[in-house]
Amino acid sequence: MKRKLPAAAGAALVAVLCGCSTPGSPDMWATSSRDVFFVGGSYVGEGSAQVMRGAMYVEHLRPPKVTRKYPLVLISGTAQTAVNWMTTPDGRKGWAQYFVEQGYEVYMIDQPARGRSAWNPGVDGELRSLSVAAAETLFTRPDGDWPQARLHTQWPGSGRRGDAVFDQFYASQVAYLGSNVATQTAMKAAGTALLHRIGPAVLVTHSQAGPFGWLIADAQPQQVKGIVAIEPQGPPIRSGTRSTAAWGVADIALSYTPAAAQSADLQVEQQRAPDSPLLQACWEQKEPARQLLRLKGIPITVISTEASYHAPFDHCTVRWLRQAGVEVEFTRLADIGIHGNGHMVMLEKNSLDVAHVVDEWVARAVN
């Protein structure tokens, strides 16, 4: 007796047999290829004490039929690795699979001195770890003092230690370099080396990885075909009494015009009042503002969620870039009907809705 395949299964089988995988179909993932390699790095030390520093782990996923012009390079933030993009803590499809199914080549990295990218004591610098309390407060169950925290509804599970989903998430957290200067210096070099190897690409950065997008594009503007900055590190200059990024959107030098020999050359001032009671007052350059000419012409979007601790200040990053002559689109997910997300949006219940927003933007603005 013949058994009829369900329509979806039958379509997938036909696609595999005929080699005609189509974007959006599950077989694009099932028949994708995977390889890993390392870029960057240099030998330091002498004799038997010699080691390599600055090398970066890269994981490459390729669908059977590439239909998108440029690959995506996915770069995660503080305490995270490429695991962020592979799956979710409750076992759902990750962004990497989603993008491969849309026909993209995908590259995922572990930052130098983190995860599968070697850290060498005495060479790379001090490591820090994200505490359970910080993971809960900032990522999974906000108890912060920002007004939008109460809107967080999309984390799967309770978001507290002892919850199975939270425990899976926290188990994935790894030690990271304590110095933003050291991390950004290493990532600028490794990211540049990656683009030398793979060619032009679209950078998708998250959180602490936000400055990497600006820095790599500043170093290789012809190779960066677009930047999707999801809640990039910020706000520029200061947050309250805490210093953030001395160079505006990075902790190390960017190519401003007129040139700035040191970060103190950037003359800054704070808004007299915030744009609304829910937002922070931004730090900006005094006019005439120095320009980031090497970023001009690169399609850029900043995406901000409704309930994250970034919600009060992501607009400040956008204002800084625009004042510096950079064209930036700004999408607050709540404004397009996507509600309840916190900072770890790629892991939350509606994560694929947000991946779709990224895909649509790249298709429109880049491809």
Phi, psi and omega in degrees: 000130179278137177251128182280129177291145169305151186306315183294318180293320179297318179296320180295318180296316178300318181298318180293315183295323183267354181071028186243049178303139181244147179305138180091351182269146182301331182293341175300325178279316184298330183252014178285161177252158182222135170215162180230151177201175179236147176232162177070194179096148176212151180278135178228157181089177184233150172055227183289351180264003184290136178221173175253136176237151172085002178287150184232130176286135178229132175247129187243125177243132182228123177290161180298333177225111179280121182247354180255141189295319184238144176287163173257135172251113184263123186233117184269171188258205188308128175070006183255164173228188178298346176305328178310325188265346187277327184199185174242162183297340177257015168086019178271174179299133177269173181296326181301312179297316180303313183290324175299319179295338176274358176100012179271143156286141183232133172242131176238146185230156162254125183305150175309139180068025179216144175059237182273005172262119193300138170250133181243117179303139178082353181242311188271338180112174185290142176261151173235164176232148177277123182286160175302316182299318180294319179298318179294309187293319185270331192245312195249330180215075189303127171239023187286175183265018175266142189294335183283349185304325183293347182273359186285117182227354193264355178288131179286125182093187185282339183077012182245151175307140184097336172284137187300321181291315178299317182299321176296317180297311184293329177297338181274353182284136183236164177292150184218157179298136181283344184258119174295325179298312180296317181295314182292324177297314180293319182289326176299315180292314182291321178295321176296318178297322179297315180292329174299326182278316188262343182091192185301146183204166172258128180267129174246107185249153178224129168060239182303339177281352181309310179301334180299322179299313180295319184290317179293320178294324177297324180279327186224064185299330180285339183267342180264111185266354177178156177227124170253107183257105181268110181045063184292153179312135181184193354283171178301143171072292184213153169233106188065237178264000184266128175289140180245274184241111186296331180263022177092285180244015177204163178265351176238171192296140169245160185274082177279152172233124354302155186298145174246116182287332179212162185298332180295343177290342176282110179277121188236160175209157181261146173308143178292328179211147178292164180293333176203164180298342181272356186241156174280151169285132188270151167269135182224167173285149168287143178283146358285133185280140171296147186253147174260075189295331183286346176266348181293138179091349176272124176299128183223137170227142173249128182246130183233137181272173186283323192245359184292160172295347174281342186306324180284348188224357180301329179297335180292323175297318179297316180299318180299312181296316181296319178297330179274013174088011183263128177282122184225130168274147180231119181243114167271119186304325180298330181289342178247022171087013179252109191246156167088004185276147170259202188287325183271059190297330181287353181249356190272175190300326181255030186303324183287336173297321180285322175301323178296322177299316178298313181301314181297320180294315180299317180299323183278314190269334186247303186282000000 
